[in-house]
Amino acid sequence: MMMLETRAGAFVGLIYSAAAAAATWKSPLEFVGLPAPIVFMALAGVAFGLILQPPKASRIVMFMLTLAYAFFAAVAAVLLGSIPHLEWTRAAGPAIAGLLGFFAQAAVPAARGRLQREISDRGSNGSSGGAS
C-alpha cells in the first residue's frame, strides 16, 4: 500500500513538473532570473573543476556537489551584475559564471568558513564589523 501511495505522489509531481516545463518552454530559465548561457557555463566550469580535482565521494554526492556549485556560480554571476559600478559584468556573465564554477570547489568552503567566523565573532571587541 505504501508503494502505491509513493508512486501516485511521484506521478502527480511528474504531471505538475511537465505542466510547468510546458508553460515556460520559450524561456525555461528566465522565470527564475538566471539566463541559460550563465547556467550552462557555470555547469561547464564546475564540471571542469571537478574533473581536474575530483573529490573522494560517491556519484550521488558528486551530482549534488555539481548542482550546488553551479547554483552558487550562476547566482553569484547574476548578482555581480546588479552591484553598482559593476554593470559591465552583465556582458561577461557567462565567462564569470564559468570561472566561479571552476573555483567553486575551493571558494564555497572558504566562504562558508568566513561567514561562520563573522557570525560567531559578531559583537566581540576584535571583530571586523566596525569595532572601536
Backbone hydrogen bonds, N-H to C=O, Kabsch-Sander energy under -0.5 kcal/mol:
donor,donor_aa,acceptor,acceptor_aa,energy
5,E,1,M,-1.8
6,T,2,M,-2.1
7,R,3,M,-2.4
8,A,4,L,-2.3
9,G,5,E,-2.4
10,A,6,T,-2.3
11,F,7,R,-2.3
12,V,8,A,-2.3
13,G,9,G,-2.2
14,L,10,A,-2.1
15,I,11,F,-2.3
16,Y,12,V,-2.4
17,S,13,G,-2.5
18,A,14,L,-2.5
19,A,15,I,-2.2
20,A,16,Y,-2.3
21,A,17,S,-2.5
22,A,18,A,-2.3
23,A,19,A,-2.1
24,T,20,A,-1.4
25,W,22,A,-1.0
31,F,27,S,-0.7
32,V,29,L,-1.3
33,G,30,E,-1.2
34,L,29,L,-1.6
39,V,35,P,-1.9
40,F,36,A,-2.7
41,M,37,P,-2.1
42,A,38,I,-2.1
43,L,39,V,-2.3
44,A,40,F,-2.2
45,G,41,M,-2.7
46,V,42,A,-2.5
47,A,43,L,-2.5
48,F,44,A,-2.4
49,G,45,G,-2.4
50,L,46,V,-2.6
51,I,47,A,-1.9
52,L,48,F,-2.2
53,Q,49,G,-1.9
57,A,55,P,-1.6
62,M,58,S,-2.3
63,F,59,R,-2.4
64,M,60,I,-2.4
65,L,61,V,-2.7
66,T,62,M,-2.4
67,L,63,F,-2.2
68,A,64,M,-2.6
69,Y,65,L,-2.9
70,A,66,T,-2.2
71,F,67,L,-2.3
72,F,68,A,-2.3
73,A,69,Y,-2.6
74,A,70,A,-2.6
75,V,71,F,-2.5
76,A,72,F,-2.4
77,A,73,A,-2.1
78,V,74,A,-2.1
79,L,75,V,-2.7
80,L,76,A,-2.2
81,G,77,A,-1.0
82,S,79,L,-1.3
83,I,80,L,-1.1
86,L,83,I,-2.0
89,T,86,L,-1.7
90,R,87,E,-1.8
91,A,88,W,-0.6
92,A,88,W,-0.8
93,G,90,R,-1.0
96,I,92,A,-2.4
97,A,93,G,-2.7
98,G,94,P,-2.2
99,L,95,A,-2.2
100,L,96,I,-2.9
101,G,97,A,-2.4
102,F,98,G,-2.1
103,F,99,L,-2.2
104,A,100,L,-0.5
104,A,101,G,-0.5
106,A,103,F,-1.2
107,A,103,F,-2.7
108,V,104,A,-2.3
110,A,106,A,-1.4
111,A,107,A,-2.7
112,R,108,V,-2.4
113,G,109,P,-2.3
114,R,110,A,-2.2
115,L,111,A,-2.6
116,Q,112,R,-2.2
117,R,113,G,-2.2
118,E,114,R,-2.5
119,I,115,L,-2.3
120,S,116,Q,-2.4
121,D,117,R,-2.2
122,R,119,I,-0.8
124,S,121,D,-2.1
127,S,124,S,-1.3
131,A,127,S,-0.6
